[in-house]
Structure formats: C-alpha cells, structure tokens
Amino acid sequence: MTQCAKGLLNGPCGGASNGKCEADPTCDCAWELIYHRLKKLGELEKWRKAGPVIKDYSKMARPRRIEVAPL
C-alpha cells in the first residue's frame, strides 16, 4: 500500500503539481516521494521493473446503497 490519497497502487496518476497531490494539495504526492527515494538510493531499476498491480475495488469499505430512515 502507498500513502497515495487516491489509493493508487501501480504508479502516479499524473495529476501532481509541484510535488503535491491534486486530491489533497496539503499532502506530498506519495509516488513522487517513492521515485525520489529510489533515485537517491540508486535503485531506479526497481521502479522500472515493477509490474502492474490490480486493485480489487469490490473489497473496499464503502456504502453500496444509501438507506434513509423515516422521520
């Protein structure tokens, strides 16, 4: 898992601006942080080798239906 505000597992969305997340401009883009850390460690090859990760959104905790109680 990443600290990505959008929950992206397979790379950046491309919406970051000046290193900040487009979904929450107060947060650093998690994927930019990962990239810069790997670059600093001289391990960018790990970034290039990483394959796609498919997220099963059916397991996310979210309401599937809104139920309104009568007044």
Secondary structure, 3 states (H helix, E strand, C coil): CCCCCCCCCCCCCCCCECCECCCCCCCECHHHHHHHHHHHCCCHHHHHHCCCCCCCHHHCCCCCCCCCCCC
